[in-house]
Amino acid sequence: MLTGRERERYSRQIALLGEEAQERLSKARLAIVGAGGLGCPVALYLAAAGVGEIRLIDGDLVDLTNLNRQVLHTESDIGRPKVESAAAKLRAQNPGIRVTAIQATLDEGNAAGHLAGVDLVIDAVDNFAVRYTLNRAAIRMGVPLIHGAVSGFDGQAMTIIPGRTACLECIFPAAPPGEEMIPVVGTTPGVIGLVQANEAIKYITGSGELLENRLLIWDGRAGTMTTLAVERQEDCSVCGDGR
């Protein structure tokens, strides 16, 4: 049951989605893996939307080079764990939600423990090694995963529902060629992070059409956003029928 203050705070959302949907948001538990360029806008907008529990997972410290895009961190946070810096801003933004900061790099050994009990996982990391770990953990645990990735002016996003949609490795069975230092303009993770947050709100509230079996592509130079149809692969080693 929402309090009077919550009804007032979220009145614009309730007018659109209804009170029951807002209650679902308030009861939702999700993990955001990565508290950097993608994780910051995702977390900020989901906190503002009233998601009940946000679990932040990231092993890095704030660095000066982060500040062109990682909007929850400031120069005073340099050297501080990203999860602690981000968590402090989220708690100030919305004291009515629970924010847990876990300073750790997700791997095959700790993924199940760190993700236990959540309703949804958001991929806000910056490399495919950890993305593959997230994808495999989500499929094993039966937890939906909202993928996002950025480089330069370009970005992509999709929603993965275990047992129903293509998983990350159906589309990318091998990691695309990467760079040690990924160039990026700060607005790109802002755009993709908000798409991910929007997908999370739609999934939790049952509103709209998810990016299921569709890979959204953002071209910031051209200012265009398109979607590509993707298919679940029966021979996928992660989600295929014969795994």
PAFI-189617 format. One record per residue: chain; y, z, x of N, C-alpha, C in turn; residue in three letters. Coordinates in nm, 4 decimals, decimal comma. Example, Ala and Ser with C-alpha at 12.3 -4.5 7.8 and 13.67 -1.06 7.14 Angstrom:
A|-0,5690|0,7800|1,3190|-0,4500|0,7800|1,2300|-0,3300|0,7800|1,3200|ALA
A|-0,2250|0,7080|1,2850|-0,1060|0,7140|1,3670|0,0030|0,7870|1,2900|SER
This chain:
A|-0,1189|0,0000|0,0846|0,0000|0,0000|0,0000|0,1248|0,0000|0,0888|MET
A|0,2143|-0,0937|0,0650|0,3368|-0,1013|0,1424|0,4341|0,0077|0,1005|LEU
A|0,5086|0,0595|0,1970|0,6137|0,1553|0,1663|0,7368|0,0800|0,1167|THR
A|0,8320|0,1551|0,0626|0,9562|0,0935|0,0184|1,0306|0,0277|0,1338|GLY
A|1,0278|0,0922|0,2503|1,0941|0,0358|0,3676|1,0273|-0,0954|0,4105|ARG
A|0,8947|-0,0970|0,4051|0,8235|-0,2204|0,4418|0,8543|-0,3328|0,3438|GLU
A|0,8620|-0,2997|0,2161|0,8956|-0,4031|0,1172|1,0342|-0,4613|0,1453|ARG
A|1,1264|-0,3758|0,1884|1,2605|-0,4249|0,2190|1,2599|-0,5057|0,3490|GLU
A|1,1933|-0,4531|0,4514|1,1915|-0,5206|0,5820|1,1317|-0,6612|0,5716|ARG
A|1,0232|-0,6730|0,4967|0,9506|-0,8000|0,4891|0,9785|-0,8752|0,3585|TYR
A|1,0914|-0,8458|0,2953|1,1189|-0,9009|0,1619|1,1208|-1,0536|0,1611|SER
A|1,1707|-1,1168|0,2686|1,1754|-1,2638|0,2704|1,0349|-1,3221|0,2808|ARG
A|0,9467|-1,2541|0,3526|0,8078|-1,3010|0,3601|0,7347|-1,2756|0,2298|GLN
A|0,7571|-1,1590|0,1714|0,6905|-1,1245|0,0455|0,7309|-1,2230|-0,0634|ILE
A|0,8574|-1,2657|-0,0612|0,9036|-1,3632|-0,1595|0,8274|-1,4948|-0,1473|ALA
A|0,7818|-1,5272|-0,0269|0,7091|-1,6517|-0,0021|0,5584|-1,6353|-0,0173|LEU
A|0,5045|-1,5268|0,0397|0,3593|-1,5113|0,0510|0,2996|-1,4133|-0,0497|LEU
A|0,3808|-1,3197|-0,0966|0,3317|-1,2173|-0,1873|0,3015|-1,0864|-0,1154|GLY
A|0,2995|-0,9787|-0,1917|0,2794|-0,8460|-0,1333|0,1390|-0,8287|-0,0773|GLU
A|0,0394|-0,8862|-0,1439|-0,0977|-0,8739|-0,0942|-0,1123|-0,9369|0,0444|GLU
A|-0,0473|-1,0510|0,0658|-0,0520|-1,1163|0,1966|0,0145|-1,0291|0,3025|ALA
A|0,1255|-0,9641|0,2661|0,1920|-0,8765|0,3622|0,1030|-0,7573|0,3965|GLN
A|0,0304|-0,7078|0,3003|-0,0633|-0,5986|0,3279|-0,1735|-0,6441|0,4224|GLU
A|-0,2183|-0,7685|0,4093|-0,3182|-0,8203|0,5021|-0,2631|-0,8253|0,6438|ARG
A|-0,1387|-0,8668|0,6559|-0,0758|-0,8666|0,7883|-0,0707|-0,7257|0,8456|LEU
A|-0,0358|-0,6297|0,7635|-0,0217|-0,4917|0,8113|-0,1546|-0,4302|0,8533|SER
A|-0,2664|-0,4846|0,8021|-0,3986|-0,4332|0,8370|-0,4659|-0,5136|0,9486|LYS
A|-0,4069|-0,6256|0,9869|-0,4697|-0,7154|1,0839|-0,4642|-0,6572|1,2250|ALA
A|-0,5696|-0,6850|1,3006|-0,5782|-0,6444|1,4411|-0,6031|-0,7695|1,5232|ARG
A|-0,5155|-0,7963|1,6173|-0,5367|-0,9159|1,6979|-0,5099|-0,8894|1,8446|LEU
A|-0,5711|-0,9735|1,9281|-0,5523|-0,9653|2,0724|-0,4775|-1,0884|2,1193|ALA
A|-0,3771|-1,0672|2,2014|-0,3049|-1,1762|2,2669|-0,3384|-1,1663|2,4148|ILE
A|-0,4082|-1,2656|2,4656|-0,4485|-1,2647|2,6060|-0,3469|-1,3467|2,6840|VAL
A|-0,2653|-1,2760|2,7608|-0,1537|-1,3358|2,8319|-0,0229|-1,2838|2,7764|GLY
A|0,0607|-1,2274|2,8631|0,1910|-1,1749|2,8206|0,3021|-1,2469|2,8944|ALA
A|0,2820|-1,3797|2,9106|0,3785|-1,4619|2,9820|0,4508|-1,5575|2,8897|GLY
A|0,4611|-1,6859|2,9335|0,5405|-1,7834|2,8608|0,4976|-1,8019|2,7175|GLY
A|0,3677|-1,8118|2,6920|0,3169|-1,8246|2,5554|0,3074|-1,6895|2,4865|LEU
A|0,2559|-1,5920|2,5570|0,2322|-1,4616|2,4961|0,3575|-1,3946|2,4455|GLY
A|0,4702|-1,4141|2,5152|0,5939|-1,3469|2,4732|0,6402|-1,3927|2,3350|CYS
A|0,6589|-1,5226|2,3095|0,7021|-1,5605|2,1748|0,5975|-1,5340|2,0677|PRO
A|0,4690|-1,5531|2,1014|0,3640|-1,5217|2,0045|0,3749|-1,3757|1,9620|VAL
A|0,3787|-1,2870|2,0598|0,3811|-1,1438|2,0310|0,5076|-1,1033|1,9571|ALA
A|0,6211|-1,1566|1,9991|0,7482|-1,1190|1,9374|0,7505|-1,1540|1,7885|LEU
A|0,7061|-1,2737|1,7556|0,7131|-1,3156|1,6157|0,6044|-1,2528|1,5298|TYR
A|0,4904|-1,2221|1,5882|0,3873|-1,1536|1,5099|0,4244|-1,0072|1,4881|LEU
A|0,4912|-0,9477|1,5873|0,5426|-0,8119|1,5663|0,6478|-0,8117|1,4562|ALA
A|0,7366|-0,9089|1,4594|0,8406|-0,9175|1,3571|0,7812|-0,9401|1,2186|ALA
A|0,6687|-1,0140|1,2143|0,6032|-1,0430|1,0861|0,5296|-0,9234|1,0290|ALA
A|0,5075|-0,8202|1,1124|0,4434|-0,6986|1,0637|0,2935|-0,6928|1,0826|GLY
A|0,2402|-0,7677|1,1819|0,0972|-0,7561|1,2129|0,0693|-0,6132|1,2580|VAL
A|-0,0304|-0,5507|1,1980|-0,0502|-0,4067|1,2156|-0,0833|-0,3614|1,3551|GLY
A|-0,1686|-0,4360|1,4263|-0,2085|-0,3960|1,5613|-0,2110|-0,5169|1,6528|GLU
A|-0,1366|-0,5092|1,7616|-0,1329|-0,6142|1,8618|-0,1844|-0,5568|1,9933|ILE
A|-0,2884|-0,6182|2,0441|-0,3476|-0,5772|2,1720|-0,3087|-0,6799|2,2779|ARG
A|-0,2284|-0,6393|2,3755|-0,1839|-0,7282|2,4827|-0,2738|-0,7111|2,6045|LEU
A|-0,3239|-0,8228|2,6583|-0,4131|-0,8184|2,7744|-0,3597|-0,9121|2,8809|ILE
A|-0,3253|-0,8574|2,9971|-0,2739|-0,9381|3,1085|-0,2783|-0,8513|3,2333|ASP
A|-0,3149|-0,9094|3,3459|-0,3247|-0,8317|3,4680|-0,2069|-0,8456|3,5620|GLY
A|-0,1079|-0,9300|3,5276|0,0005|-0,9626|3,6202|0,1199|-0,8689|3,6082|ASP
A|0,2046|-0,8754|3,7116|0,3316|-0,8047|3,7140|0,4447|-0,9040|3,6890|LEU
A|0,5561|-0,8555|3,6362|0,6726|-0,9404|3,6129|0,7321|-0,9831|3,7473|VAL
A|0,7610|-1,1131|3,7572|0,8172|-1,1720|3,8783|0,9449|-1,2475|3,8408|ASP
A|1,0362|-1,2618|3,9369|1,1619|-1,3313|3,9094|1,1379|-1,4727|3,8573|LEU
A|1,0345|-1,5392|3,9080|1,0076|-1,6778|3,8659|0,9606|-1,6870|3,7209|THR
A|0,9264|-1,5752|3,6592|0,8810|-1,5748|3,5192|0,9962|-1,5881|3,4195|ASN
A|1,1175|-1,5570|3,4635|1,2232|-1,5263|3,3674|1,2871|-1,6473|3,3011|LEU
A|1,2495|-1,7692|3,3417|1,3036|-1,8861|3,2711|1,2343|-1,9100|3,1373|ASN
A|1,1203|-1,8403|3,1141|1,0411|-1,8708|2,9956|0,9770|-1,7484|2,9300|ARG
A|0,9637|-1,6393|3,0014|0,8910|-1,5225|2,9496|0,9924|-1,4262|2,8895|GLN
A|1,0250|-1,4502|2,7629|1,1483|-1,3988|2,7043|1,1457|-1,2504|2,6695|VAL
A|1,0323|-1,1837|2,6816|1,0304|-1,0394|2,6599|1,0627|-0,9608|2,7867|LEU
A|1,0695|-1,0291|2,9009|1,0930|-0,9620|3,0284|1,2352|-0,9896|3,0790|HIS
A|1,2907|-0,8916|3,1497|1,4243|-0,9057|3,2089|1,4174|-0,8708|3,3569|THR
A|1,5289|-0,8874|3,4267|1,5302|-0,8574|3,5708|1,4957|-0,7114|3,5980|GLU
A|1,5300|-0,6235|3,5064|1,4981|-0,4817|3,5274|1,3479|-0,4549|3,5199|SER
A|1,2708|-0,5509|3,4691|1,1253|-0,5343|3,4580|1,0495|-0,5879|3,5782|ASP
A|1,1171|-0,6489|3,6731|1,0484|-0,7083|3,7876|0,9647|-0,6021|3,8593|ILE
A|0,8375|-0,6347|3,8839|0,7441|-0,5420|3,9458|0,6674|-0,4556|3,8474|GLY
A|0,7044|-0,4605|3,7218|0,6378|-0,3825|3,6172|0,5219|-0,4637|3,5585|ARG
A|0,4133|-0,4009|3,5187|0,3071|-0,4767|3,4505|0,3623|-0,5493|3,3282|PRO
A|0,3266|-0,6758|3,3147|0,3776|-0,7545|3,2022|0,3425|-0,6915|3,0676|LYS
A|0,2223|-0,6376|3,0565|0,1827|-0,5807|2,9270|0,2687|-0,4598|2,8908|VAL
A|0,3074|-0,3804|2,9900|0,3911|-0,2643|2,9614|0,5323|-0,3066|2,9239|GLU
A|0,5857|-0,4048|2,9975|0,7190|-0,4560|2,9672|0,7228|-0,5148|2,8269|SER
A|0,6250|-0,5995|2,7953|0,6219|-0,6635|2,6640|0,6000|-0,5612|2,5526|ALA
A|0,5079|-0,4672|2,5752|0,4778|-0,3672|2,4726|0,6015|-0,2842|2,4374|ALA
A|0,6795|-0,2495|2,5373|0,8003|-0,1697|2,5118|0,8976|-0,2453|2,4215|ALA
A|0,9139|-0,3756|2,4464|1,0057|-0,4557|2,3641|0,9532|-0,4693|2,2212|LYS
A|0,8222|-0,4859|2,2071|0,7650|-0,5021|2,0734|0,7762|-0,3737|1,9927|LEU
A|0,7526|-0,2608|2,0581|0,7647|-0,1320|1,9865|0,9082|-0,1087|1,9414|ARG
A|1,0047|-0,1502|2,0245|1,1445|-0,1361|1,9858|1,1785|-0,2314|1,8714|ALA
A|1,1198|-0,3507|1,8741|1,1467|-0,4498|1,7710|1,0905|-0,4061|1,6358|GLN
A|0,9710|-0,3468|1,6392|0,9086|-0,3030|1,5141|0,8299|-0,1739|1,5378|ASN
A|0,8940|-0,0582|1,5174|0,8250|0,0701|1,5398|0,7101|0,0954|1,4428|PRO
A|0,6989|0,0142|1,3382|0,5962|0,0372|1,2377|0,4613|-0,0228|1,2693|GLY
A|0,4477|-0,0896|1,3848|0,3198|-0,1487|1,4215|0,2631|-0,0773|1,5442|ILE
A|0,1351|-0,1024|1,5716|0,0709|-0,0425|1,6878|0,0557|-0,1496|1,7959|ARG
A|0,1019|-0,1189|1,9166|0,0906|-0,2116|2,0289|0,0138|-0,1420|2,1409|VAL
A|-0,0937|-0,2051|2,1848|-0,1753|-0,1521|2,2931|-0,1622|-0,2431|2,4148|THR
A|-0,1341|-0,1858|2,5306|-0,1181|-0,2628|2,6541|-0,2400|-0,2415|2,7433|ALA
A|-0,3078|-0,3495|2,7762|-0,4246|-0,3437|2,8644|-0,3959|-0,4279|2,9880|ILE
A|-0,3757|-0,3617|3,1006|-0,3487|-0,4355|3,2237|-0,4819|-0,4756|3,2868|GLN
A|-0,5247|-0,5971|3,2609|-0,6526|-0,6463|3,3113|-0,6535|-0,7974|3,3033|ALA
A|-0,7273|-0,8595|3,3952|-0,7540|-1,0027|3,3884|-0,8873|-1,0218|3,3187|THR
A|-0,8872|-1,0963|3,2108|-1,0096|-1,1130|3,1332|-1,1128|-1,1934|3,2121|LEU
A|-1,2380|-1,1471|3,2095|-1,3471|-1,2199|3,2730|-1,4736|-1,2010|3,1900|ASP
A|-1,5821|-1,2636|3,2339|-1,7071|-1,2578|3,1584|-1,7585|-1,1147|3,1427|GLU
A|-1,7270|-1,0300|3,2398|-1,7769|-0,8937|3,2366|-1,7034|-0,8012|3,1423|GLY
A|-1,5731|-0,8265|3,1212|-1,4952|-0,7319|3,0397|-1,4471|-0,7887|2,9067|ASN
A|-1,4708|-0,9174|2,8824|-1,4140|-0,9816|2,7632|-1,4584|-0,9137|2,6341|ALA
A|-1,5877|-0,8896|2,6203|-1,6385|-0,8312|2,4957|-1,5770|-0,6942|2,4694|ALA
A|-1,5633|-0,6132|2,5727|-1,5051|-0,4804|2,5558|-1,3588|-0,4850|2,5170|GLY
A|-1,2811|-0,5696|2,5845|-1,1374|-0,5764|2,5568|-1,1063|-0,6399|2,4217|HIS
A|-1,1975|-0,7253|2,3725|-1,1723|-0,7944|2,2465|-1,2420|-0,7288|2,1276|LEU
A|-1,3161|-0,6222|2,1522|-1,3950|-0,5589|2,0463|-1,3051|-0,5124|1,9311|ALA
A|-1,3484|-0,5432|1,8090|-1,2812|-0,4917|1,6908|-1,1630|-0,5710|1,6405|GLY
A|-1,1267|-0,6817|1,7070|-1,0108|-0,7579|1,6603|-1,0534|-0,8626|1,5584|VAL
A|-0,9585|-0,9045|1,4759|-0,9829|-1,0052|1,3732|-0,9522|-1,1457|1,4220|ASP
A|-0,8778|-1,1551|1,5303|-0,8261|-1,2836|1,5761|-0,7876|-1,2704|1,7225|LEU
A|-0,8096|-1,3776|1,7999|-0,7720|-1,3792|1,9413|-0,6782|-1,4962|1,9662|VAL
A|-0,5754|-1,4738|2,0451|-0,4806|-1,5796|2,0786|-0,4845|-1,6059|2,2284|ILE
A|-0,5096|-1,7314|2,2621|-0,5155|-1,7792|2,3999|-0,3738|-1,8106|2,4457|ASP
A|-0,3174|-1,7209|2,5278|-0,1834|-1,7405|2,5823|-0,1877|-1,7347|2,7342|ALA
A|-0,2980|-1,7846|2,7923|-0,3159|-1,7797|2,9373|-0,2689|-1,9103|2,9996|VAL
A|-0,2739|-1,9157|3,1325|-0,2182|-2,0321|3,2021|-0,3207|-2,1059|3,2878|ASP
A|-0,4500|-2,0828|3,2613|-0,5515|-2,1548|3,3387|-0,6789|-2,1698|3,2569|ASN
A|-0,7535|-2,2768|3,2874|-0,8719|-2,3071|3,2073|-0,9887|-2,2145|3,2374|PHE
A|-0,9940|-2,1541|3,3526|-1,1047|-2,0621|3,3816|-1,1063|-1,9479|3,2797|ALA
A|-0,9904|-1,8869|3,2561|-0,9831|-1,7777|3,1597|-0,9948|-1,8318|3,0169|VAL
A|-0,9401|-1,9507|2,9911|-0,9554|-2,0109|2,8573|-1,1029|-2,0291|2,8219|ARG
A|-1,1820|-2,0766|2,9171|-1,3250|-2,0940|2,8906|-1,3917|-1,9591|2,8635|TYR
A|-1,3530|-1,8573|2,9377|-1,4069|-1,7231|2,9133|-1,3725|-1,6773|2,7719|THR
A|-1,2484|-1,6982|2,7313|-1,2038|-1,6615|2,5963|-1,2805|-1,7383|2,4907|LEU
A|-1,2941|-1,8682|2,5110|-1,3641|-1,9535|2,4154|-1,5078|-1,9060|2,3972|ASN
A|-1,5773|-1,8786|2,5063|-1,7174|-1,8351|2,4981|-1,7281|-1,6989|2,4305|ARG
A|-1,6362|-1,6088|2,4645|-1,6401|-1,4754|2,4035|-1,6141|-1,4839|2,2531|ALA
A|-1,5167|-1,5660|2,2144|-1,4846|-1,5787|2,0719|-1,6024|-1,6356|1,9936|ALA
A|-1,6701|-1,7375|2,0503|-1,7847|-1,7973|1,9816|-1,8972|-1,6950|1,9696|ILE
A|-1,9252|-1,6228|2,0774|-2,0321|-1,5217|2,0738|-2,0026|-1,4134|1,9716|ARG
A|-1,8760|-1,3711|1,9630|-1,8382|-1,2598|1,8760|-1,8061|-1,3045|1,7339|MET
A|-1,7982|-1,4353|1,7118|-1,7652|-1,4851|1,5785|-1,6220|-1,4581|1,5379|GLY
A|-1,5308|-1,4574|1,6358|-1,3899|-1,4267|1,6094|-1,3066|-1,5536|1,6272|VAL
A|-1,2215|-1,5890|1,5322|-1,1369|-1,7075|1,5471|-1,0461|-1,6968|1,6697|PRO
A|-1,0192|-1,8128|1,7308|-0,9383|-1,8216|1,8521|-0,8306|-1,9271|1,8317|LEU
A|-0,7074|-1,8902|1,8594|-0,5970|-1,9858|1,8509|-0,5576|-2,0248|1,9932|ILE
A|-0,5850|-2,1494|2,0271|-0,5618|-2,2013|2,1622|-0,4208|-2,2561|2,1770|HIS
A|-0,3635|-2,2370|2,2947|-0,2361|-2,2988|2,3296|-0,2301|-2,3232|2,4790|GLY
A|-0,1626|-2,4300|2,5197|-0,1458|-2,4603|2,6614|-0,0187|-2,5422|2,6785|ALA
A|0,0465|-2,5266|2,7940|0,1727|-2,5971|2,8192|0,1793|-2,6458|2,9635|VAL
A|0,2584|-2,7507|2,9832|0,2910|-2,8009|3,1164|0,4143|-2,8882|3,1033|SER
A|0,5161|-2,8584|3,1817|0,6379|-2,9378|3,1761|0,7026|-2,9325|3,0397|GLY
A|0,7246|-3,0517|2,9790|0,7788|-3,0628|2,8443|0,6682|-3,0745|2,7392|PHE
A|0,5417|-3,0661|2,7820|0,4295|-3,0954|2,6937|0,3489|-2,9701|2,6599|ASP
A|0,2908|-2,9706|2,5407|0,2074|-2,8584|2,5009|0,1061|-2,8994|2,3961|GLY
A|0,0102|-2,8105|2,3719|-0,0936|-2,8374|2,2723|-0,1376|-2,7073|2,2087|GLN
A|-0,1944|-2,7185|2,0894|-0,2442|-2,6008|2,0182|-0,3506|-2,6433|1,9182|ALA
A|-0,4443|-2,5539|1,8902|-0,5412|-2,5745|1,7831|-0,6045|-2,4408|1,7478|MET
A|-0,6680|-2,4373|1,6311|-0,7353|-2,3165|1,5853|-0,8853|-2,3406|1,5822|THR
A|-0,9585|-2,2480|1,6429|-1,1041|-2,2588|1,6556|-1,1682|-2,1534|1,5667|ILE
A|-1,2515|-2,1977|1,4718|-1,3250|-2,1067|1,3840|-1,4730|-2,1179|1,4199|ILE
A|-1,5326|-2,0137|1,4791|-1,6732|-2,0223|1,5215|-1,7653|-2,0661|1,4080|PRO
A|-1,8522|-2,1623|1,4402|-1,9475|-2,2116|1,3433|-1,8942|-2,3159|1,2476|GLY
A|-1,7620|-2,3429|1,2541|-1,7012|-2,4348|1,1579|-1,6238|-2,5494|1,2235|ARG
A|-1,5692|-2,5241|1,3411|-1,4838|-2,6249|1,4037|-1,5293|-2,6518|1,5472|THR
A|-1,4721|-2,7575|1,6025|-1,4887|-2,7824|1,7459|-1,4350|-2,6636|1,8238|ALA
A|-1,5028|-2,6290|1,9333|-1,4512|-2,5254|2,0225|-1,3784|-2,5921|2,1390|CYS
A|-1,3210|-2,5129|2,2254|-1,2435|-2,5674|2,3367|-1,3285|-2,6574|2,4259|LEU
A|-1,4541|-2,6191|2,4474|-1,5379|-2,6966|2,5387|-1,5990|-2,8203|2,4739|GLU
A|-1,5926|-2,8302|2,3414|-1,6251|-2,9575|2,2767|-1,5239|-3,0642|2,3184|CYS
A|-1,3990|-3,0244|2,3324|-1,2904|-3,1176|2,3610|-1,2685|-3,1331|2,5108|ILE
A|-1,2793|-3,0215|2,5817|-1,2596|-3,0225|2,7272|-1,3846|-2,9659|2,7944|PHE
A|-1,4927|-3,0456|2,8042|-1,6148|-2,9951|2,8681|-1,5961|-2,9624|3,0149|PRO
A|-1,4928|-3,0205|3,0768|-1,4546|-2,9872|3,2138|-1,3039|-2,9658|3,2152|ALA
A|-1,2590|-2,8777|3,3005|-1,1163|-2,8473|3,3057|-1,0375|-2,9692|3,3526|ALA
A|-0,9249|-3,0005|3,2879|-0,8395|-3,1096|3,3344|-0,7874|-3,0795|3,4749|PRO
A|-0,7528|-3,1830|3,5511|-0,6942|-3,1580|3,6834|-0,5728|-3,0690|3,6703|PRO
A|-0,5643|-2,9701|3,7571|-0,4538|-2,8756|3,7481|-0,3726|-2,8685|3,8750|GLY
A|-0,2631|-2,7972|3,8670|-0,1765|-2,7744|3,9812|-0,1716|-2,6254|4,0088|GLU
A|-0,1538|-2,5921|4,1366|-0,1458|-2,4502|4,1719|-0,0279|-2,3841|4,1021|GLU
A|0,0837|-2,4557|4,0959|0,2027|-2,4056|4,0274|0,2359|-2,5033|3,9151|MET
A|0,2228|-2,4587|3,7898|0,2463|-2,5464|3,6761|0,3961|-2,5492|3,6454|ILE
A|0,4606|-2,6662|3,6560|0,6025|-2,6737|3,6203|0,6183|-2,6641|3,4697|PRO
A|0,7211|-2,5978|3,4242|0,7409|-2,5856|3,2793|0,8857|-2,5512|3,2489|VAL
A|0,9403|-2,6178|3,1481|1,0713|-2,5818|3,0956|1,0497|-2,4732|2,9904|VAL
A|1,1392|-2,3760|2,9857|1,1158|-2,2575|2,9050|1,0963|-2,2826|2,7567|GLY
A|1,1542|-2,3915|2,7044|1,1412|-2,4173|2,5617|0,9997|-2,4591|2,5225|THR
A|0,9223|-2,5148|2,6161|0,7884|-2,5634|2,5807|0,6966|-2,4502|2,5348|THR
A|0,6811|-2,3419|2,6130|0,5993|-2,2321|2,5602|0,6608|-2,1680|2,4362|PRO
A|0,7925|-2,1791|2,4204|0,8537|-2,1285|2,2978|0,8040|-2,2047|2,1766|GLY
A|0,8020|-2,3371|2,1861|0,7555|-2,4200|2,0750|0,6082|-2,3936|2,0463|VAL
A|0,5241|-2,4003|2,1499|0,3799|-2,3844|2,1284|0,3465|-2,2408|2,0882|ILE
A|0,4148|-2,1435|2,1460|0,3907|-2,0039|2,1084|0,4203|-1,9795|1,9613|GLY
A|0,5249|-2,0424|1,9088|0,5571|-2,0241|1,7672|0,4573|-2,0970|1,6783|LEU
A|0,4053|-2,2111|1,7239|0,2982|-2,2765|1,6496|0,1768|-2,1834|1,6420|VAL
A|0,1431|-2,1192|1,7539|0,0293|-2,0263|1,7542|0,0543|-1,9080|1,6616|GLN
A|0,1745|-1,8526|1,6664|0,2066|-1,7404|1,5775|0,1985|-1,7838|1,4314|ALA
A|0,2444|-1,9038|1,4017|0,2369|-1,9568|1,2660|0,0922|-1,9727|1,2208|ASN
A|0,0053|-2,0215|1,3107|-0,1363|-2,0330|1,2791|-0,1965|-1,8951|1,2489|GLU
A|-0,1578|-1,7948|1,3280|-0,2097|-1,6599|1,3064|-0,1685|-1,6068|1,1698|ALA
A|-0,0433|-1,6265|1,1331|0,0048|-1,5789|1,0030|-0,0688|-1,6515|0,8906|ILE
A|-0,0877|-1,7821|0,9049|-0,1598|-1,8582|0,8018|-0,3041|-1,8105|0,7896|LYS
A|-0,3687|-1,7876|0,9044|-0,5077|-1,7435|0,8996|-0,5197|-1,6069|0,8320|TYR
A|-0,4354|-1,5134|0,8713|-0,4442|-1,3774|0,8177|-0,4145|-1,3746|0,6680|ILE
A|-0,3161|-1,4526|0,6246|-0,2727|-1,4461|0,4852|-0,3437|-1,5482|0,3958|THR
A|-0,4193|-1,6400|0,4561|-0,4860|-1,7422|0,3764|-0,3910|-1,8460|0,3209|GLY
A|-0,2825|-1,8723|0,3934|-0,1801|-1,9663|0,3469|-0,1854|-2,0971|0,4253|SER
A|-0,1600|-2,2064|0,3602|-0,1447|-2,3334|0,4290|-0,2742|-2,3891|0,4858|GLY
A|-0,2598|-2,4904|0,5687|-0,3721|-2,5614|0,6297|-0,3727|-2,5350|0,7798|GLU
A|-0,4807|-2,4802|0,8302|-0,4911|-2,4486|0,9725|-0,5129|-2,5741|1,0564|LEU
A|-0,4893|-2,5609|1,1852|-0,5175|-2,6687|1,2803|-0,6664|-2,6667|1,3155|LEU
A|-0,7494|-2,6826|1,2133|-0,8941|-2,6883|1,2332|-0,9353|-2,8322|1,2616|GLU
A|-1,0091|-2,8503|1,3699|-1,0532|-2,9839|1,4102|-0,9365|-3,0800|1,4262|ASN
A|-0,8220|-3,0227|1,4636|-0,7030|-3,1025|1,4938|-0,6344|-3,0416|1,6154|ARG
A|-0,6079|-3,1241|1,7147|-0,5351|-3,0806|1,8329|-0,3908|-3,1255|1,8186|LEU
A|-0,3012|-3,0282|1,8064|-0,1584|-3,0587|1,7963|-0,1032|-3,0868|1,9355|LEU
A|-0,0280|-3,1955|1,9482|0,0317|-3,2357|2,0755|0,1833|-3,2374|2,0612|ILE
A|0,2514|-3,1627|2,1471|0,3984|-3,1594|2,1490|0,4486|-3,2337|2,2713|TRP
A|0,5346|-3,3328|2,2508|0,6010|-3,4074|2,3579|0,7483|-3,3725|2,3515|ASP
A|0,7885|-3,2805|2,4358|0,9256|-3,2324|2,4303|1,0279|-3,3337|2,4745|GLY
A|0,9906|-3,4246|2,5650|1,0860|-3,5274|2,6092|1,1202|-3,6224|2,4946|ARG
A|1,0190|-3,6594|2,4169|1,0407|-3,7501|2,3054|1,0794|-3,6766|2,1775|ALA
A|1,0542|-3,5452|2,1745|1,0816|-3,4683|2,0537|0,9858|-3,5024|1,9416|GLY
A|0,8580|-3,5257|1,9772|0,7590|-3,5624|1,8765|0,6427|-3,4640|1,8768|THR
A|0,5844|-3,4462|1,7593|0,4675|-3,3608|1,7439|0,3651|-3,4383|1,6621|MET
A|0,2458|-3,4548|1,7181|0,1398|-3,5283|1,6498|0,0121|-3,4452|1,6525|THR
A|-0,0874|-3,4858|1,5715|-0,2169|-3,4195|1,5774|-0,3255|-3,5242|1,5969|THR
A|-0,4268|-3,4875|1,6753|-0,5413|-3,5728|1,7019|-0,6647|-3,5098|1,6392|LEU
A|-0,7424|-3,5884|1,5674|-0,8664|-3,5378|1,5094|-0,9685|-3,5133|1,6200|ALA
A|-1,0375|-3,3993|1,6149|-1,1423|-3,3669|1,7116|-1,2670|-3,3256|1,6339|VAL
A|-1,3822|-3,3347|1,6989|-1,5078|-3,3048|1,6310|-1,5914|-3,2063|1,7106|GLU
A|-1,6623|-3,1232|1,6377|-1,7590|-3,0339|1,7007|-1,8741|-3,1169|1,7574|ARG
A|-1,9130|-3,0873|1,8799|-2,0195|-3,1617|1,9474|-2,1512|-3,0857|1,9353|GLN
A|-2,2510|-3,1497|1,8773|-2,3789|-3,0830|1,8567|-2,4440|-3,0395|1,9881|GLU
A|-2,4136|-3,1119|2,0962|-2,4742|-3,0778|2,2248|-2,3839|-2,9897|2,3101|ASP
A|-2,2756|-2,9354|2,2508|-2,1865|-2,8457|2,3266|-2,2651|-2,7243|2,3742|CYS
A|-2,2499|-2,6880|2,5011|-2,3248|-2,5770|2,5574|-2,2780|-2,4413|2,5043|SER
A|-2,1620|-2,4394|2,4402|-2,1066|-2,3132|2,3891|-2,1304|-2,2971|2,2395|VAL
A|-2,0993|-2,4002|2,1606|-2,1087|-2,3852|2,0149|-2,2078|-2,4810|1,9502|CYS
A|-2,2719|-2,5669|2,0296|-2,3638|-2,6652|1,9745|-2,4883|-2,6054|1,9135|GLY
A|-2,5560|-2,6845|1,8313|-2,6746|-2,6363|1,7596|-2,7892|-2,6017|1,8536|ASP
A|-2,7933|-2,6657|1,9705|-2,9058|-2,6435|2,0595|-2,8800|-2,5454|2,1719|GLY
A|-2,7708|-2,4700|2,1625|-2,7343|-2,3810|2,2740|-2,8315|-2,2650|2,2868|ARG
